[in-house]
Amino acid sequence: MNLTRIHIAAATVALLTVAAFLGLALVSEISPDHLATARRWIARGLFLLIPALVVTAATGHEISRGNRRGLVGDKMWRMKVAATNGLVILVPCAMFLASRAEAGDIGGVFRVVQGLELITGAINFTLLGLNFRDGLRLSGRLRRGEGMPVRVIRRA
């Protein structure tokens, strides 16, 4: 299996995992009976998501061969933002929310932290989605006019 295929597979796993996390968080809001189970699965899913993101970043760095311009530079900038969001906000939120849900302590602090997690998760999903789109463009599988607008969330 070549590096590009590994990169695509890892990026797909990461994007689908983040989508599943968002779905689980929303389901837990709609159906509080499943809150603890959803939160437990999100915390466990980090053991899938984090390696997928590491492999995506490492293979992307290798594939880019030092190129930091254009779409490649945009993708790298977005990955840095997503990684920072994940390490600083999302992982601690997931662990906090899982422990609080298991204890049945879902008061105001829980809701605030869950709101922060949902917003940051949506931002990361968007960043990863844009990177996926730009990866398709770089590979020639998607033309410039297709997909989301080009100027959405680009580095300054």
PyMOL commands that place a pseudoatom at each C-alpha (Angstrom):
pseudoatom trace, name=CA, resn=MET, resi=1, chain=A, elem=C, hetatm=0, pos=[0.000, 0.000, 0.000]
pseudoatom trace, name=CA, resn=ASN, resi=2, chain=A, elem=C, hetatm=0, pos=[1.479, 3.348, -0.973]
pseudoatom trace, name=CA, resn=LEU, resi=3, chain=A, elem=C, hetatm=0, pos=[1.699, 6.461, 1.196]
pseudoatom trace, name=CA, resn=THR, resi=4, chain=A, elem=C, hetatm=0, pos=[-1.131, 8.273, -0.572]
pseudoatom trace, name=CA, resn=ARG, resi=5, chain=A, elem=C, hetatm=0, pos=[-3.550, 5.400, 0.025]
pseudoatom trace, name=CA, resn=ILE, resi=6, chain=A, elem=C, hetatm=0, pos=[-2.567, 5.272, 3.697]
pseudoatom trace, name=CA, resn=HIS, resi=7, chain=A, elem=C, hetatm=0, pos=[-3.103, 9.043, 3.920]
pseudoatom trace, name=CA, resn=ILE, resi=8, chain=A, elem=C, hetatm=0, pos=[-6.549, 8.793, 2.310]
pseudoatom trace, name=CA, resn=ALA, resi=9, chain=A, elem=C, hetatm=0, pos=[-7.572, 5.871, 4.537]
pseudoatom trace, name=CA, resn=ALA, resi=10, chain=A, elem=C, hetatm=0, pos=[-6.422, 7.599, 7.731]
pseudoatom trace, name=CA, resn=ALA, resi=11, chain=A, elem=C, hetatm=0, pos=[-8.060, 10.898, 6.739]
pseudoatom trace, name=CA, resn=THR, resi=12, chain=A, elem=C, hetatm=0, pos=[-11.318, 9.078, 5.959]
pseudoatom trace, name=CA, resn=VAL, resi=13, chain=A, elem=C, hetatm=0, pos=[-11.264, 7.300, 9.326]
pseudoatom trace, name=CA, resn=ALA, resi=14, chain=A, elem=C, hetatm=0, pos=[-10.573, 10.607, 11.105]
pseudoatom trace, name=CA, resn=LEU, resi=15, chain=A, elem=C, hetatm=0, pos=[-13.345, 12.496, 9.307]
pseudoatom trace, name=CA, resn=LEU, resi=16, chain=A, elem=C, hetatm=0, pos=[-15.902, 9.721, 9.833]
pseudoatom trace, name=CA, resn=THR, resi=17, chain=A, elem=C, hetatm=0, pos=[-14.917, 9.379, 13.498]
pseudoatom trace, name=CA, resn=VAL, resi=18, chain=A, elem=C, hetatm=0, pos=[-15.389, 13.102, 14.121]
pseudoatom trace, name=CA, resn=ALA, resi=19, chain=A, elem=C, hetatm=0, pos=[-18.753, 12.906, 12.342]
pseudoatom trace, name=CA, resn=ALA, resi=20, chain=A, elem=C, hetatm=0, pos=[-19.726, 9.953, 14.553]
pseudoatom trace, name=CA, resn=PHE, resi=21, chain=A, elem=C, hetatm=0, pos=[-18.687, 11.898, 17.675]
pseudoatom trace, name=CA, resn=LEU, resi=22, chain=A, elem=C, hetatm=0, pos=[-20.862, 14.829, 16.646]
pseudoatom trace, name=CA, resn=GLY, resi=23, chain=A, elem=C, hetatm=0, pos=[-23.750, 12.485, 15.916]
pseudoatom trace, name=CA, resn=LEU, resi=24, chain=A, elem=C, hetatm=0, pos=[-23.385, 10.727, 19.266]
pseudoatom trace, name=CA, resn=ALA, resi=25, chain=A, elem=C, hetatm=0, pos=[-23.241, 14.055, 21.108]
pseudoatom trace, name=CA, resn=LEU, resi=26, chain=A, elem=C, hetatm=0, pos=[-26.399, 15.250, 19.368]
pseudoatom trace, name=CA, resn=VAL, resi=27, chain=A, elem=C, hetatm=0, pos=[-28.200, 11.957, 20.015]
pseudoatom trace, name=CA, resn=SER, resi=28, chain=A, elem=C, hetatm=0, pos=[-27.277, 12.209, 23.685]
pseudoatom trace, name=CA, resn=GLU, resi=29, chain=A, elem=C, hetatm=0, pos=[-28.896, 15.653, 23.749]
pseudoatom trace, name=CA, resn=ILE, resi=30, chain=A, elem=C, hetatm=0, pos=[-32.087, 14.359, 22.168]
pseudoatom trace, name=CA, resn=SER, resi=31, chain=A, elem=C, hetatm=0, pos=[-32.210, 11.148, 24.194]
pseudoatom trace, name=CA, resn=PRO, resi=32, chain=A, elem=C, hetatm=0, pos=[-30.718, 11.712, 27.676]
pseudoatom trace, name=CA, resn=ASP, resi=33, chain=A, elem=C, hetatm=0, pos=[-31.256, 8.030, 28.509]
pseudoatom trace, name=CA, resn=HIS, resi=34, chain=A, elem=C, hetatm=0, pos=[-28.301, 7.255, 26.253]
pseudoatom trace, name=CA, resn=LEU, resi=35, chain=A, elem=C, hetatm=0, pos=[-26.050, 10.075, 27.498]
pseudoatom trace, name=CA, resn=ALA, resi=36, chain=A, elem=C, hetatm=0, pos=[-23.606, 7.965, 29.517]
pseudoatom trace, name=CA, resn=THR, resi=37, chain=A, elem=C, hetatm=0, pos=[-23.312, 5.365, 26.748]
pseudoatom trace, name=CA, resn=ALA, resi=38, chain=A, elem=C, hetatm=0, pos=[-22.727, 8.011, 24.079]
pseudoatom trace, name=CA, resn=ARG, resi=39, chain=A, elem=C, hetatm=0, pos=[-20.114, 9.775, 26.201]
pseudoatom trace, name=CA, resn=ARG, resi=40, chain=A, elem=C, hetatm=0, pos=[-18.365, 6.473, 26.939]
pseudoatom trace, name=CA, resn=TRP, resi=41, chain=A, elem=C, hetatm=0, pos=[-18.170, 5.665, 23.223]
pseudoatom trace, name=CA, resn=ILE, resi=42, chain=A, elem=C, hetatm=0, pos=[-16.816, 9.115, 22.398]
pseudoatom trace, name=CA, resn=ALA, resi=43, chain=A, elem=C, hetatm=0, pos=[-14.066, 8.732, 25.027]
pseudoatom trace, name=CA, resn=ARG, resi=44, chain=A, elem=C, hetatm=0, pos=[-13.209, 5.244, 23.727]
pseudoatom trace, name=CA, resn=GLY, resi=45, chain=A, elem=C, hetatm=0, pos=[-13.264, 6.496, 20.142]
pseudoatom trace, name=CA, resn=LEU, resi=46, chain=A, elem=C, hetatm=0, pos=[-10.319, 8.761, 20.900]
pseudoatom trace, name=CA, resn=PHE, resi=47, chain=A, elem=C, hetatm=0, pos=[-8.166, 5.614, 20.687]
pseudoatom trace, name=CA, resn=LEU, resi=48, chain=A, elem=C, hetatm=0, pos=[-9.191, 5.401, 17.020]
pseudoatom trace, name=CA, resn=LEU, resi=49, chain=A, elem=C, hetatm=0, pos=[-9.262, 9.113, 16.200]
pseudoatom trace, name=CA, resn=ILE, resi=50, chain=A, elem=C, hetatm=0, pos=[-5.898, 10.186, 17.600]
pseudoatom trace, name=CA, resn=PRO, resi=51, chain=A, elem=C, hetatm=0, pos=[-3.820, 7.566, 15.714]
pseudoatom trace, name=CA, resn=ALA, resi=52, chain=A, elem=C, hetatm=0, pos=[-5.813, 8.280, 12.532]
pseudoatom trace, name=CA, resn=LEU, resi=53, chain=A, elem=C, hetatm=0, pos=[-4.986, 11.983, 12.831]
pseudoatom trace, name=CA, resn=VAL, resi=54, chain=A, elem=C, hetatm=0, pos=[-1.326, 11.282, 13.578]
pseudoatom trace, name=CA, resn=VAL, resi=55, chain=A, elem=C, hetatm=0, pos=[-1.046, 9.001, 10.532]
pseudoatom trace, name=CA, resn=THR, resi=56, chain=A, elem=C, hetatm=0, pos=[-2.902, 11.569, 8.404]
pseudoatom trace, name=CA, resn=ALA, resi=57, chain=A, elem=C, hetatm=0, pos=[-0.549, 14.356, 9.475]
pseudoatom trace, name=CA, resn=ALA, resi=58, chain=A, elem=C, hetatm=0, pos=[2.617, 12.271, 9.132]
pseudoatom trace, name=CA, resn=THR, resi=59, chain=A, elem=C, hetatm=0, pos=[1.765, 10.903, 5.703]
pseudoatom trace, name=CA, resn=GLY, resi=60, chain=A, elem=C, hetatm=0, pos=[0.547, 14.315, 4.536]
pseudoatom trace, name=CA, resn=HIS, resi=61, chain=A, elem=C, hetatm=0, pos=[3.820, 15.871, 5.622]
pseudoatom trace, name=CA, resn=GLU, resi=62, chain=A, elem=C, hetatm=0, pos=[5.773, 13.211, 3.767]
pseudoatom trace, name=CA, resn=ILE, resi=63, chain=A, elem=C, hetatm=0, pos=[3.625, 13.450, 0.623]
pseudoatom trace, name=CA, resn=SER, resi=64, chain=A, elem=C, hetatm=0, pos=[4.002, 17.249, 0.540]
pseudoatom trace, name=CA, resn=ARG, resi=65, chain=A, elem=C, hetatm=0, pos=[7.812, 16.948, 0.413]
pseudoatom trace, name=CA, resn=GLY, resi=66, chain=A, elem=C, hetatm=0, pos=[8.373, 20.349, 1.983]
pseudoatom trace, name=CA, resn=ASN, resi=67, chain=A, elem=C, hetatm=0, pos=[5.843, 22.218, -0.155]
pseudoatom trace, name=CA, resn=ARG, resi=68, chain=A, elem=C, hetatm=0, pos=[4.065, 24.782, 2.039]
pseudoatom trace, name=CA, resn=ARG, resi=69, chain=A, elem=C, hetatm=0, pos=[2.335, 26.866, -0.656]
pseudoatom trace, name=CA, resn=GLY, resi=70, chain=A, elem=C, hetatm=0, pos=[-1.196, 26.918, -1.993]
pseudoatom trace, name=CA, resn=LEU, resi=71, chain=A, elem=C, hetatm=0, pos=[-3.608, 24.154, -1.035]
pseudoatom trace, name=CA, resn=VAL, resi=72, chain=A, elem=C, hetatm=0, pos=[-0.881, 22.177, 0.738]
pseudoatom trace, name=CA, resn=GLY, resi=73, chain=A, elem=C, hetatm=0, pos=[-0.087, 25.134, 2.976]
pseudoatom trace, name=CA, resn=ASP, resi=74, chain=A, elem=C, hetatm=0, pos=[-3.792, 25.662, 3.664]
pseudoatom trace, name=CA, resn=LYS, resi=75, chain=A, elem=C, hetatm=0, pos=[-4.164, 21.992, 4.601]
pseudoatom trace, name=CA, resn=MET, resi=76, chain=A, elem=C, hetatm=0, pos=[-1.187, 22.139, 6.964]
pseudoatom trace, name=CA, resn=TRP, resi=77, chain=A, elem=C, hetatm=0, pos=[-2.471, 25.296, 8.640]
pseudoatom trace, name=CA, resn=ARG, resi=78, chain=A, elem=C, hetatm=0, pos=[-5.922, 23.729, 9.133]
pseudoatom trace, name=CA, resn=MET, resi=79, chain=A, elem=C, hetatm=0, pos=[-4.371, 20.563, 10.588]
pseudoatom trace, name=CA, resn=LYS, resi=80, chain=A, elem=C, hetatm=0, pos=[-2.425, 22.636, 13.122]
pseudoatom trace, name=CA, resn=VAL, resi=81, chain=A, elem=C, hetatm=0, pos=[-5.620, 24.412, 14.172]
pseudoatom trace, name=CA, resn=ALA, resi=82, chain=A, elem=C, hetatm=0, pos=[-7.566, 21.129, 14.356]
pseudoatom trace, name=CA, resn=ALA, resi=83, chain=A, elem=C, hetatm=0, pos=[-4.790, 19.429, 16.349]
pseudoatom trace, name=CA, resn=THR, resi=84, chain=A, elem=C, hetatm=0, pos=[-4.635, 22.327, 18.790]
pseudoatom trace, name=CA, resn=ASN, resi=85, chain=A, elem=C, hetatm=0, pos=[-8.430, 22.294, 19.179]
pseudoatom trace, name=CA, resn=GLY, resi=86, chain=A, elem=C, hetatm=0, pos=[-8.321, 18.552, 19.745]
pseudoatom trace, name=CA, resn=LEU, resi=87, chain=A, elem=C, hetatm=0, pos=[-5.548, 18.496, 22.310]
pseudoatom trace, name=CA, resn=VAL, resi=88, chain=A, elem=C, hetatm=0, pos=[-6.498, 21.638, 24.207]
pseudoatom trace, name=CA, resn=ILE, resi=89, chain=A, elem=C, hetatm=0, pos=[-10.305, 21.471, 24.058]
pseudoatom trace, name=CA, resn=LEU, resi=90, chain=A, elem=C, hetatm=0, pos=[-11.827, 18.280, 22.652]
pseudoatom trace, name=CA, resn=VAL, resi=91, chain=A, elem=C, hetatm=0, pos=[-9.876, 15.539, 24.453]
pseudoatom trace, name=CA, resn=PRO, resi=92, chain=A, elem=C, hetatm=0, pos=[-10.254, 17.167, 27.891]
pseudoatom trace, name=CA, resn=CYS, resi=93, chain=A, elem=C, hetatm=0, pos=[-13.948, 17.840, 27.185]
pseudoatom trace, name=CA, resn=ALA, resi=94, chain=A, elem=C, hetatm=0, pos=[-14.533, 14.228, 26.128]
pseudoatom trace, name=CA, resn=MET, resi=95, chain=A, elem=C, hetatm=0, pos=[-12.895, 12.858, 29.254]
pseudoatom trace, name=CA, resn=PHE, resi=96, chain=A, elem=C, hetatm=0, pos=[-14.691, 15.326, 31.553]
pseudoatom trace, name=CA, resn=LEU, resi=97, chain=A, elem=C, hetatm=0, pos=[-18.078, 14.697, 29.959]
pseudoatom trace, name=CA, resn=ALA, resi=98, chain=A, elem=C, hetatm=0, pos=[-17.647, 10.907, 30.044]
pseudoatom trace, name=CA, resn=SER, resi=99, chain=A, elem=C, hetatm=0, pos=[-16.776, 10.942, 33.746]
pseudoatom trace, name=CA, resn=ARG, resi=100, chain=A, elem=C, hetatm=0, pos=[-19.630, 13.324, 34.612]
pseudoatom trace, name=CA, resn=ALA, resi=101, chain=A, elem=C, hetatm=0, pos=[-22.140, 11.334, 32.555]
pseudoatom trace, name=CA, resn=GLU, resi=102, chain=A, elem=C, hetatm=0, pos=[-21.076, 8.074, 34.239]
pseudoatom trace, name=CA, resn=ALA, resi=103, chain=A, elem=C, hetatm=0, pos=[-21.588, 9.733, 37.631]
pseudoatom trace, name=CA, resn=GLY, resi=104, chain=A, elem=C, hetatm=0, pos=[-24.968, 11.119, 36.555]
pseudoatom trace, name=CA, resn=ASP, resi=105, chain=A, elem=C, hetatm=0, pos=[-23.764, 14.676, 37.181]
pseudoatom trace, name=CA, resn=ILE, resi=106, chain=A, elem=C, hetatm=0, pos=[-25.130, 16.517, 34.131]
pseudoatom trace, name=CA, resn=GLY, resi=107, chain=A, elem=C, hetatm=0, pos=[-25.813, 19.941, 35.529]
pseudoatom trace, name=CA, resn=GLY, resi=108, chain=A, elem=C, hetatm=0, pos=[-24.978, 23.383, 34.205]
pseudoatom trace, name=CA, resn=VAL, resi=109, chain=A, elem=C, hetatm=0, pos=[-21.211, 22.886, 33.993]
pseudoatom trace, name=CA, resn=PHE, resi=110, chain=A, elem=C, hetatm=0, pos=[-21.773, 19.701, 31.987]
pseudoatom trace, name=CA, resn=ARG, resi=111, chain=A, elem=C, hetatm=0, pos=[-23.986, 21.569, 29.537]
pseudoatom trace, name=CA, resn=VAL, resi=112, chain=A, elem=C, hetatm=0, pos=[-21.493, 24.411, 29.084]
pseudoatom trace, name=CA, resn=VAL, resi=113, chain=A, elem=C, hetatm=0, pos=[-18.634, 21.998, 28.466]
pseudoatom trace, name=CA, resn=GLN, resi=114, chain=A, elem=C, hetatm=0, pos=[-20.802, 19.982, 26.077]
pseudoatom trace, name=CA, resn=GLY, resi=115, chain=A, elem=C, hetatm=0, pos=[-21.683, 23.159, 24.183]
pseudoatom trace, name=CA, resn=LEU, resi=116, chain=A, elem=C, hetatm=0, pos=[-17.986, 24.037, 23.897]
pseudoatom trace, name=CA, resn=GLU, resi=117, chain=A, elem=C, hetatm=0, pos=[-17.280, 20.520, 22.667]
pseudoatom trace, name=CA, resn=LEU, resi=118, chain=A, elem=C, hetatm=0, pos=[-20.053, 20.643, 20.058]
pseudoatom trace, name=CA, resn=ILE, resi=119, chain=A, elem=C, hetatm=0, pos=[-18.902, 24.005, 18.684]
pseudoatom trace, name=CA, resn=THR, resi=120, chain=A, elem=C, hetatm=0, pos=[-15.229, 23.002, 18.607]
pseudoatom trace, name=CA, resn=GLY, resi=121, chain=A, elem=C, hetatm=0, pos=[-16.114, 19.598, 17.146]
pseudoatom trace, name=CA, resn=ALA, resi=122, chain=A, elem=C, hetatm=0, pos=[-18.103, 21.272, 14.370]
pseudoatom trace, name=CA, resn=ILE, resi=123, chain=A, elem=C, hetatm=0, pos=[-15.145, 23.557, 13.655]
pseudoatom trace, name=CA, resn=ASN, resi=124, chain=A, elem=C, hetatm=0, pos=[-12.778, 20.579, 13.462]
pseudoatom trace, name=CA, resn=PHE, resi=125, chain=A, elem=C, hetatm=0, pos=[-15.201, 18.648, 11.266]
pseudoatom trace, name=CA, resn=THR, resi=126, chain=A, elem=C, hetatm=0, pos=[-15.292, 21.642, 8.904]
pseudoatom trace, name=CA, resn=LEU, resi=127, chain=A, elem=C, hetatm=0, pos=[-11.492, 21.937, 8.901]
pseudoatom trace, name=CA, resn=LEU, resi=128, chain=A, elem=C, hetatm=0, pos=[-11.053, 18.224, 8.200]
pseudoatom trace, name=CA, resn=GLY, resi=129, chain=A, elem=C, hetatm=0, pos=[-13.738, 18.352, 5.521]
pseudoatom trace, name=CA, resn=LEU, resi=130, chain=A, elem=C, hetatm=0, pos=[-11.990, 21.254, 3.805]
pseudoatom trace, name=CA, resn=ASN, resi=131, chain=A, elem=C, hetatm=0, pos=[-8.718, 19.346, 3.960]
pseudoatom trace, name=CA, resn=PHE, resi=132, chain=A, elem=C, hetatm=0, pos=[-10.417, 16.305, 2.466]
pseudoatom trace, name=CA, resn=ARG, resi=133, chain=A, elem=C, hetatm=0, pos=[-11.800, 18.462, -0.338]
pseudoatom trace, name=CA, resn=ASP, resi=134, chain=A, elem=C, hetatm=0, pos=[-8.405, 20.053, -1.001]
pseudoatom trace, name=CA, resn=GLY, resi=135, chain=A, elem=C, hetatm=0, pos=[-6.771, 16.618, -0.983]
pseudoatom trace, name=CA, resn=LEU, resi=136, chain=A, elem=C, hetatm=0, pos=[-9.178, 15.568, -3.721]
pseudoatom trace, name=CA, resn=ARG, resi=137, chain=A, elem=C, hetatm=0, pos=[-8.275, 18.725, -5.639]
pseudoatom trace, name=CA, resn=LEU, resi=138, chain=A, elem=C, hetatm=0, pos=[-4.560, 18.104, -5.265]
pseudoatom trace, name=CA, resn=SER, resi=139, chain=A, elem=C, hetatm=0, pos=[-4.976, 14.536, -6.517]
pseudoatom trace, name=CA, resn=GLY, resi=140, chain=A, elem=C, hetatm=0, pos=[-7.020, 15.698, -9.514]
pseudoatom trace, name=CA, resn=ARG, resi=141, chain=A, elem=C, hetatm=0, pos=[-10.150, 13.860, -8.374]
pseudoatom trace, name=CA, resn=LEU, resi=142, chain=A, elem=C, hetatm=0, pos=[-12.024, 17.138, -7.859]
pseudoatom trace, name=CA, resn=ARG, resi=143, chain=A, elem=C, hetatm=0, pos=[-11.843, 20.242, -10.010]
pseudoatom trace, name=CA, resn=ARG, resi=144, chain=A, elem=C, hetatm=0, pos=[-11.482, 23.731, -8.552]
pseudoatom trace, name=CA, resn=GLY, resi=145, chain=A, elem=C, hetatm=0, pos=[-15.129, 24.794, -9.027]
pseudoatom trace, name=CA, resn=GLU, resi=146, chain=A, elem=C, hetatm=0, pos=[-16.516, 21.690, -7.303]
pseudoatom trace, name=CA, resn=GLY, resi=147, chain=A, elem=C, hetatm=0, pos=[-17.178, 21.245, -3.594]
pseudoatom trace, name=CA, resn=MET, resi=148, chain=A, elem=C, hetatm=0, pos=[-17.245, 23.965, -0.947]
pseudoatom trace, name=CA, resn=PRO, resi=149, chain=A, elem=C, hetatm=0, pos=[-16.105, 27.489, -1.857]
pseudoatom trace, name=CA, resn=VAL, resi=150, chain=A, elem=C, hetatm=0, pos=[-12.327, 27.835, -2.104]
pseudoatom trace, name=CA, resn=ARG, resi=151, chain=A, elem=C, hetatm=0, pos=[-11.952, 30.833, 0.179]
pseudoatom trace, name=CA, resn=VAL, resi=152, chain=A, elem=C, hetatm=0, pos=[-13.591, 29.236, 3.217]
pseudoatom trace, name=CA, resn=ILE, resi=153, chain=A, elem=C, hetatm=0, pos=[-11.209, 28.966, 6.178]
pseudoatom trace, name=CA, resn=ARG, resi=154, chain=A, elem=C, hetatm=0, pos=[-7.874, 29.644, 4.592]
pseudoatom trace, name=CA, resn=ARG, resi=155, chain=A, elem=C, hetatm=0, pos=[-4.807, 30.721, 6.449]
pseudoatom trace, name=CA, resn=ALA, resi=156, chain=A, elem=C, hetatm=0, pos=[-4.153, 34.415, 6.706]
for i in range(1, 156): cmd.bond("trace and resi %d" % i, "trace and resi %d" % (i + 1))
show_as sticks, trace
zoom trace
